[in-house]
Amino acid sequence: MTKENTDKQLESRNIKPTAMRQLVLKVLTDQNTAISLPELEYKFERADKATLYRTLKTFEENKLIHSIDDGTGSVKYALCQETCECHPEDLHVHFLCTVCGQTYCLTDIPVPEINLPAKFQLESVNMVVKGVCSNCESV
């Protein structure tokens, strides 16, 4: 991803491009699985941890990324699709591999519609399916 594309993606979500935001977005773009804050900190050994955390929170608040509580005790983050507004209808299933611990966004599998009782209002859904990913299955 070029710097120009990175800036364009940030600006499309009303996020001011800074050097750290560009770098974090590049790492997230290069990932094919969700990443936790400690994993991100490892990739940026010299970066200020508070800056990384604030960057992720800014991205999440502006719907560039979404957070995933996959039950491992460490929240993970992944890029949203371009048209995502993080409404319940935009949500998709996540897959946690019980062998390697990687969390995948299954963007082609929407979270099933939840029919709540009267006067209950849906705000968010977190659906995590656990099993063995294709990389680990072949090992």
Solvent accessible surface area in square Angstrom, and as a share of the most:
residue,aa,sasa,rsa
1,M,91,0.41
2,T,81,0.47
3,K,135,0.57
4,E,137,0.61
5,N,72,0.37
6,T,5,0.03
7,D,26,0.13
8,K,145,0.61
9,Q,44,0.20
10,L,0,0.00
11,E,102,0.46
12,S,83,0.54
13,R,31,0.11
14,N,134,0.69
15,I,4,0.02
16,K,147,0.62
17,P,35,0.22
18,T,54,0.31
19,A,73,0.56
20,M,41,0.18
21,R,55,0.20
22,Q,34,0.15
23,L,93,0.46
24,V,0,0.00
25,L,0,0.00
26,K,82,0.35
27,V,26,0.15
28,L,7,0.03
29,T,48,0.28
30,D,94,0.49
31,Q,52,0.23
32,N,126,0.65
33,T,14,0.08
34,A,4,0.03
35,I,3,0.02
36,S,5,0.03
37,L,38,0.19
38,P,79,0.50
39,E,69,0.31
40,L,0,0.00
41,E,36,0.16
42,Y,167,0.63
43,K,107,0.45
44,F,30,0.13
45,E,138,0.62
46,R,238,0.87
47,A,23,0.18
48,D,81,0.42
49,K,131,0.56
50,A,50,0.39
51,T,36,0.21
52,L,0,0.00
53,Y,99,0.38
54,R,138,0.50
55,T,6,0.04
56,L,1,0.00
57,K,62,0.26
58,T,30,0.17
59,F,0,0.00
60,E,45,0.20
61,E,129,0.58
62,N,47,0.24
63,K,65,0.28
64,L,6,0.03
65,I,0,0.00
66,H,21,0.09
67,S,48,0.31
68,I,1,0.01
69,D,82,0.43
70,D,3,0.01
71,G,60,0.57
72,T,70,0.41
73,G,80,0.77
74,S,39,0.25
75,V,69,0.40
76,K,16,0.07
77,Y,12,0.04
78,A,11,0.09
79,L,47,0.23
80,C,15,0.09
81,Q,96,0.43
82,E,164,0.74
83,T,122,0.71
84,C,17,0.10
85,E,81,0.36
86,C,44,0.27
87,H,88,0.39
88,P,42,0.27
89,E,135,0.61
90,D,49,0.25
91,L,39,0.20
92,H,22,0.10
93,V,5,0.03
94,H,14,0.06
95,F,35,0.15
96,L,13,0.06
97,C,0,0.00
98,T,89,0.52
99,V,100,0.57
100,C,57,0.34
101,G,32,0.31
102,Q,61,0.27
103,T,0,0.00
104,Y,41,0.16
105,C,36,0.22
106,L,55,0.27
107,T,53,0.31
108,D,133,0.69
109,I,90,0.46
110,P,91,0.57
111,V,21,0.12
112,P,74,0.47
113,E,149,0.67
114,I,76,0.39
115,N,133,0.68
116,L,73,0.36
117,P,80,0.50
118,A,92,0.71
119,K,209,0.89
120,F,131,0.55
121,Q,163,0.72
122,L,63,0.31
123,E,150,0.67
124,S,87,0.56
125,V,38,0.22
126,N,82,0.42
127,M,71,0.32
128,V,38,0.22
129,V,63,0.36
130,K,118,0.50
131,G,22,0.22
132,V,72,0.42
133,C,9,0.06
134,S,92,0.59
135,N,95,0.49
136,C,23,0.14
137,E,134,0.60
138,S,98,0.63
139,V,161,0.93
